[in-house]
Amino acid sequence: MLQFTLVMALKKMPFFDVRNLRNLNLVITFGLIVLSNIFVAGLLGYYIDKWTFKNHLIFIIFLFLGVGSGLYNGVKYLIREVDKLDRIARERKEDDSGHTDSHSD
């Protein structure tokens, strides 16, 4: 009973919408993709620089490569998610139009 009441209270809240949570998930995932690419590239650059020249040039180059790689992979992820949402919307639209045609037969 308490769970049902809590669920009903959350549904009545204007900010609690599944679309908002989906958008929040996209933003968080994009950020994690970019930051993890920068972190891994920076870590690799740090240890390669520590092992070789010790002038921080390789570290800086790897940081820039991490930023580029992170943005590339993040944008690629966003495009893939937008395509998936478009495909779902198209399928729903086709299903809705298909249901109206079947009633007219």
ABEGO torsion letter per residue (X at the ends): XAAAAAAAAAAABAABBAAAAAAAAAAAAAAAAAAAAAAAAAAAAAAAAAABAGAGAAAAAAAAAAAAAAAAAAAAAAAAAAAAAAAAAAAAAAAAAAAAAAAAX
